[in-house]
């Protein structure tokens, strides 16, 4: 704790707490719990609203997954039902984008709600009080920070709201950093495909293009596919480019697609393949979600290994092991061929599975089938 120019005491470790969460998103719950504890609140919350899904993420401390799912299914993320959303929207409409709002603001909007259902539910589960602020408002939607309080916690005090505001300033910087880091992953992935001369489009969870390789630029320049407003399209069968993207991003969609894109007369058609990438528990929406490639890897071991390294960040050794497994070699044979012990090979497989988003050798083989077949 130090003193600022006005003599107020400011907690200088908020940046440490929230920046760690930006670098390791699994730590957001811990950071939110610290915010809740220091403001005398039962719950801390980070919520993202907007984009392809009504509620892209909703992280709440000391809350059961069932309650979060119930809220999402109830359709209460609208200003007509939710006093927290209504209070925020009222201020945004007046040009105030990130003030700390609290119970007095909620009291002013509750009489105008279309239904008391959300208010009653908050009372029932013990979150009628709290304070909140917007961390980010952009084309992706809104990222909000809040504390949620029960009647024993009581209404927030001015001192508690000052602590919340200090934490929120650091959380805002952390969210921006995490967004930048997520965006950089798409650029790195595009660069990896440039290195192995494969044309690739990297897609986010909303179906928008995050990045693309140099070869993909050539496809757009030739008119084979259209890219407008970060949305891909192009005539094809059995799927157009737009339909291919939708198939990869839909909740009940496909892990792999293949379609033929129509090209200008006199040139051969393009075969497009799409792959979903391993799913993260949550993100701010700017992580790569799927990839579309136009010219697949060489089918020899070196070509496929380079492709797996680009797609799943496998090391050369891990890529080689995956290919050998798919070729039908036994683990003992692979260990002998690579000059390692069976225990070392087992440890390498444990590294391969999470990188590829699978949990077994059988799942890995199913993942590799469309790439290697």
Backbone torsions as a table, in degrees:
resi	resn	phi	psi	omega
1	UNK	NA	134.9	176.1
2	UNK	-134.9	173.9	179.7
3	UNK	-108.8	140.3	176.9
4	UNK	-91.4	-172.9	-174.4
5	UNK	-64.2	-23.1	-178.8
6	UNK	-92.4	2.9	178.8
7	UNK	85.7	2.4	179.5
8	UNK	-82.2	144.7	179.1
9	UNK	-88.1	129.6	-176.3
10	UNK	-123.7	132.9	178.7
11	UNK	-77.7	114.7	-173.5
12	UNK	-85.8	-1.9	-176.9
13	UNK	-97.1	5.6	177.2
14	UNK	-60.4	-40.7	179.0
15	UNK	-61.1	-41.9	178.3
16	UNK	-60.0	-44.0	-176.6
17	UNK	-63.8	-50.2	-174.1
18	UNK	-81.6	-31.1	177.4
19	UNK	-66.5	-34.5	174.9
20	UNK	-61.4	-37.9	178.3
21	UNK	-67.0	-37.5	178.4
22	UNK	-63.3	-37.5	-179.3
23	UNK	-79.7	-29.8	178.4
24	UNK	-131.8	88.4	-173.3
25	UNK	-54.7	-22.8	177.1
26	UNK	-64.4	-14.9	-178.6
27	UNK	-89.1	0.2	-179.8
28	UNK	-61.7	-39.6	178.7
29	UNK	-59.0	-42.7	178.9
30	UNK	-64.0	-42.7	179.2
31	UNK	-64.3	-42.9	179.3
32	UNK	-65.8	-35.2	178.4
33	UNK	-66.8	-37.4	175.7
34	UNK	-62.6	-43.1	178.0
35	UNK	-60.9	-43.9	179.9
36	UNK	-63.2	-45.9	-178.1
37	UNK	-61.7	-44.0	-176.4
38	UNK	-73.6	-14.2	176.1
39	UNK	-107.0	10.1	178.5
40	UNK	66.8	32.5	-176.1
41	UNK	-112.5	153.7	179.1
42	UNK	-77.4	-34.2	-174.5
43	UNK	-131.4	145.3	165.9
44	UNK	-113.8	149.0	-174.7
45	UNK	-140.5	138.8	167.3
46	UNK	-124.5	121.8	-174.7
47	UNK	-133.3	140.4	175.6
48	UNK	-118.6	125.8	-179.1
49	UNK	-124.1	135.2	178.4
50	UNK	122.1	175.0	179.5
51	UNK	83.2	-153.8	-173.6
52	UNK	-66.8	-34.9	179.2
53	UNK	-107.6	150.7	-178.8
54	UNK	-62.4	-39.5	179.0
55	UNK	-131.1	89.7	-176.9
56	UNK	-60.4	-36.3	174.7
57	UNK	-155.0	151.6	-179.7
58	UNK	-151.2	100.3	-176.3
59	UNK	-106.9	118.4	-177.1
60	UNK	-132.4	129.5	178.2
61	UNK	-75.6	148.6	176.9
62	UNK	55.0	36.7	-179.1
63	UNK	-127.7	137.7	178.9
64	UNK	-78.4	149.1	175.4
65	UNK	-57.3	-31.8	-179.8
66	UNK	-64.0	-39.2	179.2
67	UNK	-68.3	-38.7	178.0
68	UNK	-65.0	-42.2	178.6
69	UNK	-65.0	-38.2	179.4
70	UNK	-63.8	-42.9	177.8
71	UNK	-60.8	-45.1	-178.7
72	UNK	-62.7	-39.1	-177.0
73	UNK	-76.6	-17.2	-174.5
74	UNK	-83.0	-12.5	179.4
75	UNK	71.6	31.9	-176.3
76	UNK	-97.2	15.6	179.8
77	UNK	-90.0	25.6	-178.6
78	UNK	-115.2	155.4	-178.0
79	UNK	-69.5	-17.2	179.1
80	UNK	-75.0	-19.2	-177.8
81	UNK	-120.6	-26.6	-169.6
82	UNK	-108.6	115.7	-176.5
83	UNK	-67.8	-26.6	178.0
84	UNK	-69.6	-44.2	177.1
85	UNK	-66.6	-41.9	-178.8
86	UNK	-62.2	-43.2	179.4
87	UNK	-63.3	-42.0	178.9
88	UNK	-63.3	-48.8	-177.5
89	UNK	-61.9	-36.9	179.8
90	UNK	-61.6	-39.7	179.4
91	UNK	-74.6	-39.1	178.7
92	UNK	-61.1	-41.1	179.5
93	UNK	-60.1	-27.2	179.6
94	UNK	-93.6	5.5	177.5
95	UNK	89.5	11.4	177.7
96	UNK	-106.1	103.2	-168.2
97	UNK	-91.1	-25.7	-174.4
98	UNK	-142.8	39.1	174.2
99	UNK	-71.7	161.2	172.2
100	UNK	-83.5	113.7	179.4
101	UNK	-99.4	153.1	-176.2
102	UNK	-151.5	-161.9	-169.9
103	UNK	-58.6	-36.4	178.5
104	UNK	-61.2	-37.9	177.9
105	UNK	-68.7	-37.6	177.8
106	UNK	-64.5	-42.3	-178.9
107	UNK	-58.3	-33.6	-176.8
108	UNK	-73.1	-27.6	-175.7
109	UNK	-100.6	-20.4	-176.3
110	UNK	-56.9	-41.4	-180.0
111	UNK	-61.1	-21.0	-177.0
112	UNK	-95.0	0.0	-179.6
113	UNK	-67.8	148.2	-178.8
114	UNK	-73.8	-22.4	-176.9
115	UNK	-149.0	146.3	177.1
116	UNK	-88.2	6.4	-171.1
117	UNK	-59.4	-47.1	-178.1
118	UNK	-67.7	-39.4	177.7
119	UNK	-59.7	-45.8	-179.7
120	UNK	-64.0	-39.7	-179.5
121	UNK	-65.7	-41.7	177.9
122	UNK	-60.3	-39.6	177.8
123	UNK	-66.6	-41.8	-177.0
124	UNK	-63.6	-42.2	-176.3
125	UNK	-96.4	-2.6	172.9
126	UNK	88.3	41.8	174.5
127	UNK	-135.3	47.4	-178.6
128	UNK	-75.3	-19.2	-174.5
129	UNK	-116.6	175.0	176.3
130	UNK	143.8	-175.5	174.9
131	UNK	-140.7	165.7	-172.2
132	UNK	-157.8	162.9	170.9
133	UNK	-155.8	157.7	174.1
134	UNK	-88.0	128.3	176.0
135	UNK	-88.4	-38.1	-177.7
136	UNK	-144.1	136.0	167.7
137	UNK	-130.6	114.9	-179.5
138	UNK	-152.4	-166.7	-177.4
139	UNK	-66.0	-18.6	178.3
140	UNK	-81.5	-15.2	-177.7
141	UNK	126.1	-149.1	-177.1
142	UNK	-121.4	135.7	169.1
143	UNK	-111.1	120.9	-176.6
144	UNK	-118.1	150.5	177.0
145	UNK	-118.8	140.2	-177.7
146	UNK	-153.5	158.4	161.7
147	UNK	-113.3	143.7	-179.6
148	UNK	-120.2	130.7	-169.8
149	UNK	-129.1	147.4	175.1
150	UNK	-95.7	-178.7	-176.3
151	UNK	-70.0	-27.0	175.2
152	UNK	-68.3	-38.2	174.7
153	UNK	-63.6	-36.2	-178.4
154	UNK	81.3	178.3	176.7
155	UNK	-70.5	151.4	-179.0
156	UNK	-65.2	147.9	175.3
157	UNK	-99.0	161.5	175.9
158	UNK	-55.2	-39.2	-179.9
159	UNK	-65.1	-41.4	178.6
160	UNK	-65.5	-36.3	179.1
161	UNK	-69.7	-30.6	175.7
162	UNK	-66.7	-41.8	176.5
163	UNK	-62.0	-43.3	178.9
164	UNK	-59.9	-43.4	-178.8
165	UNK	-62.9	-39.2	177.9
166	UNK	-63.4	-44.6	177.8
167	UNK	-64.8	-38.5	-178.4
168	UNK	-63.9	-36.3	179.1
169	UNK	-61.1	-40.9	177.7
170	UNK	-71.7	-38.4	179.0
171	UNK	-63.5	-36.2	178.5
172	UNK	-63.4	-43.9	177.6
173	UNK	-64.2	-37.9	-178.8
174	UNK	-67.1	-40.9	178.9
175	UNK	-63.4	-43.1	178.1
176	UNK	-61.7	-40.4	178.2
177	UNK	-64.9	-44.7	-179.4
178	UNK	-63.3	-39.6	176.4
179	UNK	-59.9	-42.6	-179.4
180	UNK	-64.9	-42.1	179.8
181	UNK	-64.7	-39.9	177.4
182	UNK	-63.5	-42.6	179.4
183	UNK	-64.8	-35.2	179.6
184	UNK	-65.8	-29.3	179.7
185	UNK	-62.6	-38.5	178.4
186	UNK	-64.4	-41.8	179.5
187	UNK	-65.1	-40.5	178.3
188	UNK	-63.9	-39.0	179.2
189	UNK	-65.2	-43.1	177.4
190	UNK	-61.0	-41.5	178.9
191	UNK	-64.1	-35.8	178.2
192	UNK	-64.3	-36.9	178.4
193	UNK	-74.7	-31.6	172.4
194	UNK	-58.8	-40.5	-176.1
195	UNK	-63.6	-28.8	179.5
196	UNK	-108.4	15.6	172.0
197	UNK	57.3	47.5	174.9
198	UNK	-117.8	132.1	179.3
199	UNK	-79.2	123.8	-173.5
200	UNK	-143.3	142.1	170.3
201	UNK	-114.1	128.5	178.4
202	UNK	-101.4	127.3	-170.1
203	UNK	-114.2	142.5	175.5
204	UNK	-91.4	-178.3	-174.6
205	UNK	-66.5	-18.4	178.8
206	UNK	-91.9	-2.4	-179.4
207	UNK	88.8	10.0	179.2
208	UNK	-93.0	149.9	179.7
209	UNK	-76.4	121.1	176.4
210	UNK	-87.0	-38.5	-178.3
211	UNK	-163.3	164.3	175.9
212	UNK	-152.7	157.8	-177.9
213	UNK	-79.5	170.4	179.0
214	UNK	-63.4	-38.3	178.0
215	UNK	-61.6	-33.8	177.6
216	UNK	-66.7	-33.9	174.4
217	UNK	-56.1	-41.5	-179.6
218	UNK	-62.4	-39.3	178.3
219	UNK	-62.6	-41.7	179.7
220	UNK	-68.2	-44.7	-179.4
221	UNK	-61.7	-34.1	-179.4
222	UNK	-78.9	-10.1	-179.4
223	UNK	83.7	9.8	178.8
224	UNK	-67.4	-37.5	174.6
225	UNK	-132.9	158.1	178.2
226	UNK	-110.5	139.4	176.9
227	UNK	-129.4	109.2	-177.9
228	UNK	-137.2	125.5	-178.6
229	UNK	59.1	33.7	-179.9
230	UNK	67.2	16.3	177.4
231	UNK	-110.2	130.7	179.6
232	UNK	-92.0	143.9	171.1
233	UNK	-155.7	165.2	179.8
234	UNK	167.1	143.2	-179.0
235	UNK	-66.5	140.4	179.3
236	UNK	-170.2	173.4	178.9
237	UNK	-148.3	137.9	5.0
238	UNK	-79.2	-5.6	-178.8
239	UNK	-125.8	140.9	166.7
240	UNK	-72.8	168.8	177.9
241	UNK	-60.7	-41.0	-180.0
242	UNK	-62.8	-42.9	178.9
243	UNK	-65.8	-36.1	178.3
244	UNK	-62.5	-43.7	178.2
245	UNK	-62.5	-46.1	-179.3
246	UNK	-61.2	-37.4	179.3
247	UNK	-63.5	-31.3	-178.6
248	UNK	-82.6	-25.9	-175.2
249	UNK	-100.7	-14.8	-178.8
250	UNK	-63.3	145.6	-179.2
251	UNK	-56.1	-38.3	179.8
252	UNK	-105.8	29.2	-174.0
253	UNK	-82.7	-161.6	-172.3
254	UNK	-103.4	149.4	175.4
255	UNK	-83.4	-21.8	-177.5
256	UNK	-148.1	136.2	175.4
257	UNK	-132.5	157.8	174.7
258	UNK	-143.0	131.1	179.7
259	UNK	-147.9	160.0	-178.4
260	UNK	-108.8	123.3	-177.9
261	UNK	-97.0	132.5	179.1
262	UNK	-72.2	133.3	178.3
263	UNK	-115.7	174.1	-179.8
264	UNK	-62.3	154.0	-176.7
265	UNK	-57.2	138.0	178.3
266	UNK	94.6	-9.4	177.9
267	UNK	-116.3	146.2	-178.9
268	UNK	-66.7	151.0	177.7
269	UNK	-66.1	159.9	179.6
270	UNK	-100.5	131.6	171.1
271	UNK	-90.5	123.0	179.8
272	UNK	-109.0	132.1	173.2
273	UNK	-119.0	142.5	178.2
274	UNK	-126.3	143.3	-179.2
275	UNK	-134.6	135.6	167.1
276	UNK	-75.3	143.4	176.5
277	UNK	-92.1	160.7	179.1
278	UNK	-52.7	137.3	-174.1
279	UNK	-82.7	134.2	172.0
280	UNK	-91.7	158.7	-179.8
281	UNK	-61.8	-36.2	174.9
282	UNK	-167.2	162.4	174.2
283	UNK	-155.8	172.7	176.4
284	UNK	-82.0	5.0	174.3
285	UNK	99.6	1.3	-176.7
286	UNK	-112.8	11.0	174.1
287	UNK	-79.4	147.3	172.1
288	UNK	-58.1	132.2	-178.9
289	UNK	-110.4	-35.0	-179.0
290	UNK	-152.5	166.1	179.9
291	UNK	-139.2	139.3	175.6
292	UNK	-115.0	128.0	179.7
293	UNK	-122.1	148.8	-176.1
294	UNK	-101.6	-41.9	179.1
295	UNK	-119.5	107.9	-173.6
296	UNK	-65.6	173.7	-177.7
297	UNK	-71.6	157.8	168.5
298	UNK	-58.6	142.5	-174.5
299	UNK	-83.9	1.7	174.2
300	UNK	-77.2	168.9	-173.2
301	UNK	-61.4	-40.3	-178.6
302	UNK	-65.1	-42.7	-179.4
303	UNK	-64.9	-43.7	-179.6
304	UNK	-68.9	-39.2	179.5
305	UNK	-61.4	-41.8	177.8
306	UNK	-64.3	-37.5	179.5
307	UNK	-66.1	-45.0	179.0
308	UNK	-64.0	-35.1	177.6
309	UNK	-63.8	-39.8	179.4
310	UNK	-72.1	-42.3	-172.9
311	UNK	-76.1	-42.2	-173.4
312	UNK	-118.1	7.5	-179.9
313	UNK	60.4	31.5	175.1
314	UNK	-75.0	146.0	173.4
315	UNK	-72.4	164.0	177.1
316	UNK	-54.3	-40.7	179.3
317	UNK	-65.2	-43.8	-179.6
318	UNK	-64.7	-40.6	177.7
319	UNK	-61.7	-43.6	-179.4
320	UNK	-62.8	-41.7	178.8
321	UNK	-62.7	-44.1	-179.6
322	UNK	-60.8	-44.0	-179.9
323	UNK	-64.6	-43.3	-179.9
324	UNK	-63.2	-39.6	176.5
325	UNK	-61.0	-43.3	-179.3
326	UNK	-65.1	-31.0	178.7
327	UNK	-73.4	-4.5	175.5
328	UNK	97.0	6.5	179.1
329	UNK	-72.6	147.1	177.5
330	UNK	-77.9	161.9	178.8
331	UNK	-62.1	-40.1	-179.3
332	UNK	-65.2	-37.5	178.5
333	UNK	-67.2	-41.6	179.6
334	UNK	-63.5	-43.1	179.4
335	UNK	-60.3	-42.9	-179.9
336	UNK	-66.5	-43.1	-179.2
337	UNK	-63.7	-33.6	-177.3
338	UNK	-93.6	-5.2	177.1
339	UNK	71.0	35.2	178.6
340	UNK	-125.2	165.0	178.0
341	UNK	-79.4	158.1	175.4
342	UNK	-57.2	-34.2	179.5
343	UNK	-66.3	-40.3	177.2
344	UNK	-63.2	-43.1	179.0
345	UNK	-62.4	-41.2	179.2
346	UNK	-61.4	-40.9	177.6
347	UNK	-65.1	-37.6	178.2
348	UNK	-65.8	-38.5	177.7
349	UNK	-63.6	-36.5	178.0
350	UNK	-64.6	-26.1	175.0
351	UNK	-79.9	-33.9	-177.5
352	UNK	-68.6	-44.0	-173.3
353	UNK	-55.9	-54.2	-178.7
354	UNK	-65.3	-32.9	177.9
355	UNK	-62.2	-34.8	-179.0
356	UNK	-92.4	-2.3	178.9
357	UNK	72.8	30.3	178.7
358	UNK	-125.3	170.6	-178.0
359	UNK	-129.3	9.4	-179.7
360	UNK	-157.8	165.5	178.0
361	UNK	-65.1	-38.2	179.5
362	UNK	-62.6	-41.6	178.4
363	UNK	-65.4	-36.6	178.3
364	UNK	-64.0	-40.7	179.5
365	UNK	-64.2	-39.5	177.7
366	UNK	-65.2	-36.6	178.7
367	UNK	-66.6	-39.5	-175.7
368	UNK	-79.3	-19.9	-173.1
369	UNK	-54.1	-50.0	-178.8
370	UNK	-68.7	-20.5	179.8
371	UNK	-82.5	-41.3	-171.6
372	UNK	-98.1	-14.1	-177.0
373	UNK	-82.9	NA	NA
